[in-house]
Amino acid sequence: MSIHTQKKTPGTPTWADLMTSDPEAARKFYGNLFGWTYLISGPEFGYYANALLNDNVVAGIGPMMSDDPNIPSAWTVYLATNDSEVDSAKVIAAGGQVMVPTMTIGEFGRMTVCVDPTGAVFGLWESNQHIGAVVTDEPGAMTWHEVNSREAAKARDFYCGLHGQTSQLMPTMEYYMLNIGSKTVAGVLQMDANWDGIPPHWMVYFAVKNTNESIEQAVALGGTLRVPAFDTPFGRVAVLADPQGATFSIIQYSNRA
């Protein structure tokens, strides 16, 4: 378990939130699956809900920011930044786009939503009172983040240029670990033919105690198993979708109690 009391180094995933077509149903689904309770804001913040795990903030759930019915419910991964405007300019200069210009969210911080040059959506979070997820790497909390891209090397270069990360190629596949100093903070995966029809995207992983049991529970709650459980050197992974169609991954670590 990691407990965070200070804002994270720029380029580190610091927050993940769900924009969904049915916030109430989503809160119920994830509450039952991960044990979350919620602190729900008022109308000035669109009734955005901070998900709590043992009273610690771990993720967010809010309504769709657009009335366009063609925009799907989805999780967004936010990278920490110290200067939203500077990073927004870097995104554009490197061939990316700014979808939602920087906006101030009360006293909590400043949010920007971008698209990298390979088509994956991500956010920037410039924290003030809200530093992002307070607890990570324990069951029910986010634990890993990766961008899945059809141009992995291009995505790698983009993120390394944005925040000065370094990269390391995995020996058995085209998968790059992104590092800040000596700490690995995210990954970049090369999408192949198995990903046909799926757009580039950032994936958030949540830790669970037992992957197989979590799959059964998610399906019973109305979710969908998108990728059956498989074993990796780090643990047992599966990809799920909530009842509104937003995808996320779960992992049962093999080297942790």
N, C-alpha and C positions, 0 to 999 in steps of 0.2 A: 504494500500500500504506500502511496505517496500522498502527503498532505502539503498543500501549497498555500503559503500565506503572503507571498510576494508575486508580483506579475512576472511572467516568464520571459525568457530571452527572445528577442525578435526572431521569427521564423519557426518557433516552437508551436505546435498545435496546442491551443489553450482553451478552446471551447468547441462545442458541437451543439447545434440546435436543429429542431425539426419544424419545418413549415408544412402544415398539414391542412387538408380539406375538412377535417373533423377533429379539432383539438380535444374535445371532451372524450371522444372514443379513444383517441391516441393516449391521453393521460391514463385512462383505465387500462389499456393494453400494457403499456410500459410499467405502470404501477404494479400490476399483477405479476409481470414477468421479472422485473428487476427489484421490486420492493420500494419503488419510489413513492414519496409523498410530494406535495406541491405547495409552493408559495406563488399564488396567482396575483398578478398586478391588476390595476384598475383599467378603465377604458382609455386613459391617456397613453397606455403602452399596449393597447390591443388585447388586454387580458392575457398577456404573455405569461407563461408558467415557468418558474425555475424549479427543476426537479431536484429533490433532496434525497440523499441516502444517509440515514442516521443523522439528519439535520444538517448535512453538508451539501452545498450546491454541486451538482455533477453534470447537468445538461439543461437544455431549454426546449420548450414546446410552445409554438405559437401558431396563429392562423396564417393562411396564405397571404402574401403581400400583394398579390394581384388577383383580379377577378377573372382572369383568363382561365377557362376550364381546361385548356390544353396543357397548362403547367402542372406537372405532377407533384404530389407530396414528396418531400425529399429532406434528407439530413444534409447540413452544411458544416464543414470543418473550418474553423477560424484559426488563422495564424496570428501570433502576437506581433504587434508593431509598436514602435515608439512614436511614429509620425505617419499618420494615415495619408496625408497629402503627398509626402515624399514617396511613399511606397506606391500610391496610386499612379504617380508619374512614372515610376520605374516599370510598373506593370504595362502601361501603354507603350513606353519606349521599347520594351522587350517583345512587343507584338501581341500582348494580351488586351483585355477589355475591362472597363469598369462598368458593371451592370447597374449597381446601386451606389451612387456617389456617397462619400462620407457623410454620415448623419450622426448627430449627438443624441445619445439615449439618456436623457436626464443627467443625473450625477454619476451614472454607472460607467460610461465610457463612450467610445465612438466606433461605429461599425461601417465597414465598406464591403461590398460584394463584387467579386471580380471573376473573370474567366481567363485561364492561362492560355498560351498560344496553341495548345493542343485540344482545347475545348472543355476542360474540366473546370467546374465552378468551385470557388473557394471564397472564404471571407477573411477580412482583416479585423482584428479587435485591438483597439487602443484603449487599454483599461484605465479606469479611474477608481471608483469604489468597487466595481465588479471586476475581479482579476481573471475570471473564467472558472473552470472546474477547480474546486478546492481539494477534492479527493479524486485520485485516479488509481488504476492498477489494482482494484479489488472488485470482487463480484458485484455487478450492478453499476460499475463506473466505467468510463471510457479508458482504454488502455493502449490502443495503437491506431495509427492513421496512415493511409497510403493513397496515392493517386494512381488510378488505373488509366493508362493512356496508350493509344496506338502509335505514339511517337515518344517512347519512354526517354530516350536520350535527350530529346528536345525539351521535354518537361523537366528532366533533371537539371539541364543547363539553366532553365528559367528560374527554378526555385533557388538554385545555388547563387545565381546572379542577384536575386531579389534580396536575400538576407545573408549572403556570404557563407552558405552551407558548403560543406564538402561532401563527396559521394564515394561510395564503395560498392563495386559490382559483386553480387553474390556469385559463388563459383558454379552453381548448377543451373542457373536460369538468368534471363535478362531482368534482373530485379536490383534496383539501386537503393542502398541505405543512405539516407540523408543525415549528416552529422553536424552538430554545432559543438565545436571543440572535440572533446572525447565522448560526447553523449550522442547516441543515435536517437533521432526524434521522429522520423517518418520514413516511408518507403515509396518507391516509384516502380510500378509493375508494367511490363510490356504486354498489352492485350494482343491475343492471337485469334485464330479462327473460332475458338471456343466462345469468344465474346461477341460473336456476330449479332448485330442489332442492338447492342448495348452501347450507349454513348460514353465517352470518357467521363470520369467522375472521381471524386474523393470518397473513400470508404472509411467509416468509423467502426472500430471494433470495441465491443463491450466485454469485459471479463465475466465469466460465469463459473460456478462451482462444478457443473456437470453439463457438457454440451448436449449429450443425448437427451437428458431430462429437460433441458431448456427448450430443445426443439419440440418435444412432445407438448410442453406447456404452451409454447407460442402458437402451435397449430390449434390446440384446444381453445385458445383465446381468439381465434379467427385469423391468425397470421398464416404465412405461406413459407414453405421451405424452398428456397431458390437454388441453393447448392448443398447437396447432402454432406454430412459431416465427413471430414477427412483429417488425417494426422499429418502434422508438420514437425520439424525439429523443435518447435517452440510449444506446441500444444495441439489440441483438437479443435478444429475450426469448422464453422458452418455459416452460410449466408441465408438470412431470413428477410421476409418483408412483412411489415405490419398490415393490418386490415385495410389501410388506405393506400398501400402499395409502396411505401418508403422502404428502401433496402438498408440493411445494416448487417454487420458480422458479429459473431460471438466466438470467444476462444476460452477453452479450459486449459490453463497452463499445465504443462507436464512436469515442471520443475518447482512447483509451488504447492504448499499445503492447501 
